[in-house]
Amino acid sequence: MKNLKSISLVIVGLFIQLFAQAQEVEMADKLRADGKIWVVVACVLIILTGLFVYLITLDKRLRELEK
C-alpha cells in the first residue's frame, strides 16, 4: 500500500512537470525583454528580507519570554 502511494505520487509529479514545461509564459518573456524582470526580482528580495527580519526578531522576543 505504501509502495503504491509513492509510485502514484511520482507519476503525478512527472505529469505535472510535463504540463508545466508545455506552457509558455509570455508575461515573463515580455518583462525579460524590457529589462523589468530585475524590478520584480528586487521586490521579491525586499519582501523575503522583510519576512526573515521579522521572523528573527520574533524569535528573539520569544526566547526572552521563555526565559
N, C-alpha and C positions, 0 to 999 in steps of 0.2 A: 504494500500500500504506500509506504513512504517512498519507495523507489519509483512508483508510478507518478506520484506527485512531483518529484524532482524532474523526471523526464518531461512531463507535460509543461512544467514551468520553463524548462529550457526551450521547448518547441515554441511556446507562446512568445518568449523573449526573442527568438530568432525571427518570427513573423513580424513582430513589432519593429524590429530593426530593419527588415526588408522594406516595410511600408514607409518608414521614416526616411530611408535613403531615396525612395522613389519620388518624394515630393521636392519641388523646387521652391525656394523661399526668395521671392522677388524683392521683398522689402529689405532683406539683409544685403542682397546684391546692390540695390539702389543706395543704401547707406554706405556700403563699402566704396562704391564708385564716387560718391560725393565727398568722401572723407569724413562723414559724420559718425561713422562707427566708433570713432575714438571718443566722441561725446557720450555715446551710450556706455562704452566701457568705463569711462570716468565716473559716470553716475552710478553704475553698479558698484564700482570700487568704493565710492563715498558711502553708499548705503551699507555695504558689508562692513566697512571700517567702523561706522557708527554703531552697528549691531554688536560687533566684537568689543568695542569700548564699553558699551552699555552692559554686556554680559560680564566683563571683567570687573567693572565697578560694583555690579550687583553681587558677584561672588565675594568680593572683599567685604561688602556690608553684611552678607550672610555669615561669613566667618567671624566677624566681630560680634554678631548677635549670638552665635553658638558659644562663644567664649563667655 
